[in-house]
Amino acid sequence: MHWMDWAGHGWMMIFWWVFVIGIIYLVIRLIAQKEGKKGEESALDVLKKRYARGEISKKEYDQKQQDLI
């Protein structure tokens, strides 16, 4: 076997592993982002809860809802 054959094969293996690790990193990152978004409340959700608790009036609720939309 010629050393150029091994060198070419070696670079392909390195490229392959970098590619595989990159894909795994992206998948883990996407999953982490989705998990983080599940816990967040939107501004409209907070507004609805404030109205339901009686912290704001119907008029305030309607006005703030229009501002958010």
Buried (B, 14 or more C-beta within 10 A) or exposed (E): EEEEEEEEEEEEEEEEEEEEEEEEEEEEEEEEEEEEEEEEEEEEEEBBEBBEEEEBEEEEBEEBBEEEE
